[in-house]
C-alpha cells in the first residue's frame, strides 16, 4: 500500500498513508512500536534496504538516532528525520517480487526503518527539475519522472560523460574512473544551473556546515553527503537523510562531509557576489 518516493544505492523509500490502513494493520504497527495508540500521525516513511545484510539497518537506525541527539538544542542546524523503529522482517512472495522489480535483491528477509515523512524534495531532484523546466518540459511531465529519468534527460542535454570502465583492469581503477566521471558531470550540472539562474538559499549551506561541524565534533561522520541526501520541505526546513554509511570515523571509501558545501555553495551566490569574492581572493593572493 506504500508509494515509492525515492530510491538510492542502498534502499527504497516508501510513503505510508496511515489513514488508509485497516484496524489490524494499525494494530501491527502499534505492536512493533512504530506508532503509539494515542499518536495522531497521518503519514510515515519506510526505508527498505535493497540487500539483506543483518544489522546493517540497525546500524543506520542507531547512527540516525545519534545524529538527532547531537543536534538537539543546537541553533541554526539541519533537522534529522525522527526514527521510530527498525525491523528485520520476513517477506511474502508478493512483497519480495515487488521490491525486486524496483531494484532490490532480496530473498526471504528484509530490514526496514520507519521514520518521519518529509514533505519536500532532495536537492538533486530540485536541480534536475529546474534544468528540465528550462529545457521546455512541462511541470506535469517532470513531476511524474523518477530521479534517474530526470538525471538521464538532463545528462543527455548537457553532455554527461560515461565512465570508461572497460579499459580499467582492477575494481579500484573502475571505481576511480566512475568517481572522476561523476565529478566532471556534476561540474557540468553546476555550470548549467549557474548559467540559467538556479539559486539556493545561503541558509541551506549555513545550516549544513554548522551541522557537520557539530556532528564531527560529536564523533559522527555521515560519509555520504551528496545532493540526494539533503532535503528541503515545503516550509523551507533543511534535512540531512540516509545515515547508512555513517560511522564514528571518516571512511576511506566515503565522501568527505564538507565536500558537498564546497562543490555547490556557488549556487547560493549571485553573479555580483561571486565576482566580489573572486576579487577579494585575488587581492589576498597578491598581498600574500
C-alpha positions as CSV (number, residue, x, y, z in Angstrom):
1,X,0.0,0.0,0.0
2,X,3.0,2.3,0.2
3,X,4.0,4.6,-2.7
4,X,7.7,4.7,-3.7
5,X,9.0,8.2,-3.3
6,X,12.8,7.6,-3.7
7,X,15.5,5.1,-4.3
8,X,19.2,5.2,-3.8
9,X,22.2,2.9,-3.8
10,X,21.1,1.1,-0.6
11,X,17.4,1.4,-0.1
12,X,13.9,2.2,-1.4
13,X,11.8,4.7,0.5
14,X,8.0,4.5,0.6
15,X,5.4,6.9,1.7
16,X,2.9,5.1,4.1
17,X,-0.5,6.7,4.4
18,X,-1.7,5.6,7.8
19,X,-5.2,6.8,7.2
20,X,-6.0,4.1,4.7
21,X,-4.7,1.2,6.9
22,X,-7.2,-1.2,8.4
23,X,-7.6,-1.6,12.2
24,X,-5.5,-4.8,12.1
25,X,-2.7,-3.1,10.2
26,X,-2.6,-0.2,12.6
27,X,-2.5,-2.7,15.5
28,X,0.5,-4.4,13.8
29,X,2.3,-1.0,13.8
30,X,1.5,-0.5,17.5
31,X,2.8,-4.0,18.3
32,X,6.1,-3.2,16.7
33,X,6.2,0.3,18.4
34,X,6.1,2.1,15.1
35,X,3.3,4.2,16.4
36,X,1.5,4.5,19.8
37,X,-2.2,4.3,20.4
38,X,-2.5,8.0,21.0
39,X,-0.3,9.4,18.3
40,X,-2.0,11.5,15.6
41,X,0.3,10.7,12.7
42,X,-1.2,10.5,9.2
43,X,1.9,9.6,7.2
44,X,5.3,8.0,7.7
45,X,8.2,6.9,5.6
46,X,9.6,3.4,5.4
47,X,13.1,2.7,4.1
48,X,13.6,-0.9,2.9
49,X,17.3,-1.9,2.4
50,X,17.8,-3.4,-1.1
51,X,20.2,-6.2,0.1
52,X,19.6,-8.2,3.2
53,X,22.6,-7.9,5.4
54,X,21.6,-8.5,9.1
55,X,22.2,-5.5,11.4
56,X,23.0,-3.0,8.6
57,X,19.6,-1.5,9.1
58,X,20.1,-1.5,12.8
59,X,23.4,0.4,12.4
60,X,21.8,3.0,10.2
61,X,18.9,3.4,12.7
62,X,21.4,3.9,15.6
63,X,23.5,6.4,13.6
64,X,20.4,8.4,12.8
65,X,19.3,8.4,16.4
66,X,22.8,9.5,17.5
67,X,22.7,12.4,14.9
68,X,19.4,13.6,16.3
69,X,20.8,13.6,19.9
70,X,24.0,15.5,18.8
71,X,22.0,18.3,17.1
72,X,19.2,18.5,19.7
73,X,19.2,22.1,21.2
74,X,21.7,23.3,18.7
75,X,20.8,26.5,16.8
76,X,20.8,27.1,13.1
77,X,21.2,23.5,12.1
78,X,19.5,21.0,9.9
79,X,16.9,18.5,11.0
80,X,17.2,14.8,11.0
81,X,14.1,12.7,10.4
82,X,12.9,11.1,13.6
83,X,13.1,7.3,13.5
84,X,10.7,5.0,15.4
85,X,11.9,1.5,14.9
86,X,13.9,-0.9,12.7
87,X,12.5,-4.3,11.8
88,X,14.1,-7.5,10.4
89,X,11.1,-8.8,8.5
90,X,10.0,-11.9,6.7
91,X,8.8,-11.1,3.2
92,X,5.8,-12.5,1.4
93,X,6.4,-13.6,-2.2
94,X,4.3,-10.7,-3.4
95,X,6.3,-8.1,-1.5
96,X,9.6,-9.7,-2.5
97,X,8.7,-9.6,-6.2
98,X,7.5,-6.0,-5.9
99,X,10.7,-4.9,-4.2
100,X,13.0,-6.8,-6.5
101,X,11.2,-5.3,-9.5
102,X,12.2,-1.9,-8.1
103,X,15.9,-2.7,-7.8
104,X,16.2,-4.7,-4.6
105,X,18.0,-8.1,-4.4
106,X,16.1,-9.8,-1.6
107,X,15.1,-13.4,-0.8
108,X,13.2,-14.2,2.4
109,X,14.1,-11.3,4.7
110,X,14.4,-7.5,4.6
111,X,15.4,-4.8,7.0
112,X,13.2,-1.7,7.2
113,X,13.4,1.5,9.1
114,X,10.3,3.5,9.9
115,X,10.7,7.3,10.2
116,X,9.2,10.7,9.8
117,X,8.0,11.6,6.4
118,X,9.4,14.7,4.9
119,X,7.1,16.6,2.6
120,X,9.6,18.1,0.2
121,X,12.3,17.3,-2.3
122,X,16.0,16.4,-2.2
123,X,18.4,19.0,-3.7
124,X,19.2,16.7,-6.7
125,X,15.6,16.5,-7.6
126,X,15.2,20.3,-7.3
127,X,18.3,20.8,-9.6
128,X,17.2,18.4,-12.3
129,X,13.6,19.6,-12.2
130,X,14.7,23.2,-12.7
131,X,17.0,22.2,-15.6
132,X,14.2,20.3,-17.3
133,X,11.8,23.2,-16.9
134,X,14.4,25.5,-18.5
135,X,14.7,23.0,-21.4
136,X,11.0,23.3,-22.1
137,X,9.5,20.3,-20.3
138,X,6.1,20.8,-18.7
139,X,5.7,20.7,-14.9
140,X,3.1,17.8,-15.1
141,X,5.6,15.7,-17.2
142,X,8.5,16.5,-14.9
143,X,6.5,15.6,-11.8
144,X,5.9,12.0,-12.9
145,X,9.5,11.3,-13.8
146,X,11.7,9.2,-11.5
147,X,15.0,10.7,-10.3
148,X,17.1,8.5,-12.6
149,X,14.8,9.6,-15.6
150,X,15.4,13.2,-14.8
151,X,19.1,12.7,-14.4
152,X,19.3,10.9,-17.8
153,X,17.3,13.6,-19.7
154,X,19.4,16.4,-18.3
155,X,22.6,14.5,-18.8
156,X,21.8,13.9,-22.5
157,X,21.1,17.7,-22.9
158,X,24.2,19.0,-21.2
159,X,26.7,16.2,-22.3
160,X,27.1,13.9,-19.3
161,X,30.1,11.6,-19.9
162,X,30.1,7.8,-19.4
163,X,32.9,6.4,-17.3
164,X,35.5,4.3,-19.2
165,X,35.2,1.1,-17.2
166,X,36.3,-1.3,-20.0
167,X,39.9,0.0,-20.0
168,X,40.2,-0.4,-16.2
169,X,42.0,-3.6,-15.2
170,X,41.0,-3.7,-11.5
171,X,37.9,-2.9,-9.4
172,X,39.8,0.0,-7.9
173,X,40.5,1.5,-11.3
174,X,36.9,1.1,-12.2
175,X,35.8,3.0,-9.1
176,X,38.3,5.7,-9.8
177,X,37.1,6.1,-13.4
178,X,33.5,6.3,-12.1
179,X,34.4,8.9,-9.4
180,X,36.3,11.1,-11.9
181,X,33.4,11.0,-14.4
182,X,30.8,11.7,-11.7
183,X,32.7,14.8,-10.6
184,X,33.0,16.0,-14.2
185,X,29.3,15.6,-14.7
186,X,28.5,17.4,-11.5
187,X,30.7,20.3,-12.7
188,X,28.7,20.4,-15.9
189,X,25.4,20.4,-14.0
190,X,26.7,23.2,-11.7
191,X,27.7,25.4,-14.7
192,X,24.4,24.8,-16.4
193,X,22.4,25.7,-13.3
194,X,24.5,28.7,-12.7
195,X,24.1,29.9,-16.3
196,X,20.3,29.7,-16.1
197,X,19.9,31.4,-12.7
198,X,19.2,28.5,-10.4
199,X,19.9,29.6,-6.8
200,X,19.8,28.0,-3.4
201,X,19.2,29.9,-0.1
202,X,22.6,30.6,1.6
203,X,20.9,29.5,4.8
204,X,20.9,25.9,3.5
205,X,24.7,25.8,3.4
206,X,25.0,27.7,6.7
207,X,22.9,25.0,8.4
208,X,24.7,22.1,6.7
209,X,28.1,23.5,7.6
210,X,27.0,24.1,11.3
211,X,25.5,20.6,11.5
212,X,28.5,18.8,10.0
213,X,30.8,20.6,12.5
214,X,28.6,19.6,15.4
215,X,28.3,16.0,14.2
216,X,32.0,15.6,13.6
217,X,32.8,17.1,17.0
218,X,30.3,14.6,18.5
219,X,32.2,11.7,16.9
220,X,29.8,11.1,14.0
221,X,30.7,11.3,10.3
222,X,28.0,11.0,7.6
223,X,30.4,9.8,4.9
224,X,27.8,10.0,2.1
225,X,26.6,13.6,1.9
226,X,25.5,14.4,-1.6
227,X,22.7,16.2,-3.4
228,X,20.2,13.4,-2.9
229,X,20.8,13.2,0.9
230,X,19.8,16.8,1.6
231,X,16.1,17.7,1.5
232,X,14.1,20.9,1.9
233,X,10.5,20.6,2.9
234,X,7.6,22.8,1.9
235,X,8.2,25.1,4.9
236,X,11.9,25.6,4.0
237,X,13.3,23.3,6.7
238,X,16.6,21.6,5.7
239,X,17.1,17.9,6.4
240,X,20.1,15.5,6.2
241,X,19.0,11.9,5.5
242,X,20.4,8.4,4.8
243,X,22.9,7.5,7.6
244,X,23.6,4.1,6.2
245,X,27.3,4.9,5.7
246,X,27.6,7.0,8.9
247,X,30.3,6.0,11.4
248,X,32.3,7.2,14.3
249,X,35.2,7.9,12.0
250,X,35.8,9.0,8.4
251,X,35.6,6.1,6.0
252,X,38.2,5.8,3.3
253,X,35.5,4.9,0.8
254,X,33.2,7.7,1.9
255,X,32.6,11.3,0.8
256,X,34.2,14.0,3.0
257,X,31.3,15.6,4.8
258,X,32.2,19.2,3.9
259,X,32.7,18.3,0.2
260,X,29.0,19.0,-0.6
261,X,29.2,22.6,0.5
262,X,32.5,23.2,-1.4
263,X,31.0,21.8,-4.6
264,X,27.6,23.5,-4.6
265,X,27.9,26.6,-2.4
266,X,28.4,28.8,-5.5
267,X,24.8,28.3,-6.3
268,X,23.8,30.4,-3.3
269,X,25.7,33.4,-4.7
270,X,24.6,36.0,-7.2
271,X,27.0,36.8,-10.0
272,X,27.9,40.1,-8.3
273,X,28.6,38.3,-5.0
274,X,30.7,35.7,-6.8
275,X,32.7,38.3,-8.6
276,X,33.3,40.2,-5.4
277,X,34.6,37.0,-3.7
278,X,36.9,36.3,-6.6
279,X,38.3,39.8,-6.5
280,X,38.9,39.5,-2.7
281,X,40.6,36.2,-3.1
282,X,42.8,37.6,-5.9
283,X,43.7,40.6,-3.7
284,X,44.6,38.3,-0.7
285,X,46.8,36.2,-3.0
286,X,48.7,39.3,-4.2
287,X,49.1,40.5,-0.6
288,X,50.5,37.1,0.4
